[in-house]
Amino acid sequence: MRVGAVRTVRWRGAEVRTGAFKEPVEGPVALGATGLAGDGQGDTEHHGGPDKAVMCYARGHYAAWRADGIDLPEGALFENLTVEGLTEADTCLADVWQVGDAVLQVSQSRRPCWKLSSRWGIPDLARRVQATGRTGWYLRVLTPAPLAAGQRMRLVERMAGAVDLAELSRVMTVDKDDLPAAERILASPGVPESWRSALQRRLEMRNPGRAVSGGAAGAHGLPAAGPGEDAERLGP
């Protein structure tokens, strides 16, 4: 588990405020509606807030990056929680997870900005993150409670028809001409409004006059699918 206070660094020849430098912390750490105590965001217009309160990243992705010739330390993707036994393919929009007494909900995939490339001196890193689907994801906090490294994450609710994050990233950033998949995503619950609007525009541009489903906007309250499934543990 990691947090990062906002600091000012020099990037691209300019002074930039950022919370990208996440450092390991010993739990328990207080968790509120906008994130973990001690964690901050320099650009609050695009980062942070209730729908991006906590960022998760799959521990297994770091081995995949090393296999690609990119040796990144854990925490390099600016995540708060490095999670074992769970990836984007296993995680759906609007999934509800319990960690100790805290209840968290998957709100959206992470779409990295230029700071990720600048932080590690790899010009195309942000693009490669999106192309590989190793993006990480954000959580909103439904029930605040302290978190600690080593706690288990238990899936308590999955909405019918929810799209997994691997599919979401594929359609949003890689296979943009897969219009049937775009329509399936629009019909699924929990899609962020800005992503929904982008998909609707895409369909309208490629198929003028075609009716587009509005989909399900709800994000909580339907029967669970697969309750009790565990990700292994939160990383340190």
N, C-alpha and C positions, 0 to 999 in steps of 0.2 A: 504494500500500500504506500502511495506516494502523494505528497502535496508540494506545491511550489508557491512561495510568496512572489508578488509582482516585483520585478527588478527592471532596471533600465540598462539595455545593452546596445552596442553599435552594430547594426545590421544594414547592409546595402548602403553604407555611407551615411546612415541617419541614426539618431537616437530613438530607440523603440522600447516601449514598456511591454513586458511579457511575463506570463506565469509559466512559461514552457519548461523551466528547469525544475523538474520534479525530483524530490529527494525522499528516500525511504523514511517512514516514521513508525514508531512503536505504538501499537494500539493499547487501549481503545481510544479512538479519535471521534470526537463529536461530529455527527452528520445532521445537517439541516436541510431546508428546502432548496438551497442553492449550492450545496456541496459540503465538502469536508472542512473542518476548522483548519485554518492555516493555508488553505488553497486559494489562489486568486487568478484573475485573468486581466491582462493588460488592455485588451480590446474587448470591452464588454458589449459592443454593438454586434460582434460576430461570434463571441465565445461566452460561455457561462450562461447563467440564468436557470430557471427551474427546469427547462427541457434539456439542458446540458449540464446538469448538476454534477454528475460523476461520469468519468470516461473509463471504459474497460478496454483491455487489449489481451489477445490470446497469447499465452506464454509460448505455445508451440510455434507461433509465427517467427520467433527469433531464430529458431533452427532453420526455418525455410529461408530467411534472409541470409543466413550464413552460407547456406547451400548456393545461393545466388551470388555469393562473393561480397556481401555487405555485412560486416560484423558490427552489429549494434548492441549496446548493453540494454538490459531490461530497463524500462522506463523511457527509452529513447523516443517512443511515439507519443510522449507527453501524457501517458495514461495515469490515472489515479490507482486503478486496480489491474494487476496483471493476473489473469485467471487461467488456471489449469483445467484441462478437460472440456473446454468449450470454445467454439469458434463461431464465425458469422453464419456458417452453414447450419449450426445447431440452435441458432438464436433467431427469434421472430420479432417483428415489430409488435409492441404492446404486451410482450411477455412480462409476467409479474414474477419476481424472485424475492424470496425471503432470505435474509442474511442476519442471523441472530434475531434481534427484535425489529430490525429495519425491514421495510418493504419497499422494493425498488421496481421500476417499470422501464422496459426498453423503449426509448423515445425516438431514436433515429440512428442511422449509420453515421460514422465520422467521415467528413470530407476535408482532408488536410489542406492547409494553406501553405504559402511559400516559406513560412518560418521553419517548417520541418526540414526543407531542403537546406536552408541557410544554417540551421543549427548544426547539421552534420556535414556540411560542405559537399553535398551530393546534389547537383543541380536538378536531376530528374527524379529525386526520391518521392516527392509528393505525387507525381504522375504515376510512378511505379506502384505506390501504395494503392492507388485507385484501380490501376490496371490488374493487379493481382487479387484484388478483393480483400487484402489483409488490412482492413481499414480501422478496425475497432468500432466501438459503438458507445452511445450515450445513454445514461439512465436518468429518469426523474425520480424524485423521492416521494413516495406515497405515505410512508410512516417513518419519521425521523427516529434514529437511535444510533448509538455509537457503533463503529465498525472496528474490527481488528484483523490484522493479517492472520491467515490460517483458518478463518471461519469458512464453513461450507455455504454454498449458494444452493437453494432449493427452489426448483420451479413449482410455483403454486397455481399458475393460471396461464393458459394459452387460448387465444380467441380463435373461433372457427374461421378458417380461410385466411389466417394471418400469413404474410409473406416472410420468408427467411431473409436475413440480411445479405447473404451471399447472392441470392437472386436479385435483390433490390440493387446492390452495387453493380451487378452485371448489366442490368437493363439501363440503369441511370447513366453509367459512365463508359461501358464497353460496347455492348450490342444495342446501339441506339435505334436500329431499324427493326428490332424484334417487337413489332406493334402488338401482336397477340399477348405477349408477356406484359407489355405496358398496360394493356386493358385489364389483365388479371390483377396487376398491382393496384390499379385504380379501384378495383372492386373489393380490395382487401381492407381490413381495419387498421387504424393506427398510422396511416401514411401522413407525414407532416404536410401542412397545407402548401408550403412553398414547393415541395417535391411533387405534390399532386398537381399544382398549377403547371409546373414544367412538363410533366407527362401529358397533361391535357393539351398544352400548346403543341407539343410534338405530334400528337395524334391529329390535331386539327390541321397542322401544316402539311402532313403527309397524306391526309385523307379529308380534304375540305368538305364540310357539310355532314361528316359522319358523326352520329350521336356517340357521346362519350359517357360512360357510366360514372356517376358521382361517387359510388363506393360507399363503404361504411365508415363513418367518422368517429364512432365510439371507440374508446380505448380501455374499457374496464367493465366487468360485470357479467360476461358470458361464461358458460361452464368451462372448466379447465380441461386441457388435454395433456395427459402425461404428468400429473402432479407427483411430486416426490422425487423427480429426477434431480440429480445433483451434478453440478460442476465440481471438480475435485476440491480446490481450495483457492481462496484469495492469496495472491502472492505477497511477499514482503514489501 
